Amino acid sequence: MLALYDVTIARFVELFQTFKLLDYIGRNRIYSKMSVSSLKKLKYSTYTTVFFFAAGLTFLVSVIESDIAGKFMVCPICTIASGPFVLLSQSLRSLMSR
């Protein structure tokens, strides 16, 4: 249950950083230090989300011996949903470094 709370907090941090980044893009401040900081936080929170999903899945597999097919599918779906955040942050960060 604790991993679920951690994932939720990390997911909200991801969404908040994404909205901040979109705000910087809307104001034409994409090459500022604030947007780079937002990208770093977005990347770390995405990695944190994936880590906690993997840790929660490992815990479920080791503790629960009953049917866990539904719980098992939630983790990969949510992990794949975090992928675009990582790709966005990496591509924008590489554009800013040029």
C-alpha positions in Angstrom: 0.0 0.0 0.0 2.9 2.3 0.7 4.2 1.9 -2.8 0.8 2.9 -4.2 1.0 6.2 -2.3 4.6 6.8 -3.5 3.5 6.1 -7.1 0.6 8.5 -6.8 2.8 11.3 -5.4 5.4 10.7 -8.1 2.7 10.7 -10.8 1.3 14.0 -9.6 4.8 15.5 -9.6 5.2 14.3 -13.2 2.0 16.0 -14.2 2.8 19.2 -12.4 6.3 19.4 -14.0 4.7 18.7 -17.4 2.3 21.6 -16.9 5.1 23.8 -15.8 7.1 22.9 -18.9 4.2 23.5 -21.1 3.7 26.9 -19.5 7.4 27.7 -20.2 6.9 26.6 -23.8 3.8 28.8 -24.1 5.8 31.8 -22.8 8.7 31.1 -25.1 11.1 30.4 -22.2 11.9 26.9 -23.3 15.7 27.5 -23.2 15.7 29.0 -19.7 17.2 27.4 -16.6 13.8 26.9 -15.1 12.7 24.7 -18.0 15.9 22.6 -17.7 15.2 22.2 -14.0 11.6 21.2 -14.8 12.9 18.6 -17.3 15.3 17.1 -14.7 12.5 16.8 -12.1 10.2 15.3 -14.7 12.8 12.7 -15.7 13.5 11.7 -12.0 9.8 11.5 -11.1 9.2 9.3 -14.1 12.0 7.0 -13.1 10.7 7.0 -9.5 7.2 6.0 -10.8 8.6 3.1 -12.8 10.7 2.0 -9.8 7.8 1.9 -7.4 5.6 0.1 -9.9 8.3 -2.6 -10.3 8.8 -2.8 -6.5 5.0 -3.1 -6.0 4.8 -5.8 -8.6 7.7 -7.7 -7.0 6.0 -7.4 -3.6 2.7 -8.7 -5.0 4.3 -11.7 -6.7 6.2 -12.7 -3.6 3.4 -12.2 -1.0 0.2 -13.1 -2.8 -0.1 -16.7 -4.0 -3.6 -16.3 -5.5 -4.6 -15.1 -8.9 -2.7 -11.9 -9.6 -3.3 -11.5 -13.3 -5.2 -8.3 -13.0 -2.7 -6.7 -10.6 0.1 -7.9 -12.8 -1.3 -6.1 -15.9 -1.7 -2.8 -14.1 2.0 -2.3 -13.5 3.2 -2.7 -17.1 0.4 -0.5 -18.4 1.3 2.3 -16.0 5.0 1.9 -16.7 4.4 2.1 -20.4 2.2 5.2 -19.8 5.2 6.9 -18.1 7.3 6.3 -21.3 6.2 9.4 -23.2 7.2 11.6 -20.2 10.8 10.2 -20.4 10.9 10.6 -24.1 9.7 14.2 -24.0 12.2 15.2 -21.3 15.1 13.5 -23.1 14.3 15.0 -26.5 13.7 18.5 -25.2 16.9 18.3 -23.1 18.9 17.2 -26.1 17.5 20.1 -28.1 18.4 22.6 -25.3 21.9 21.3 -25.0 22.7 22.3 -28.7 
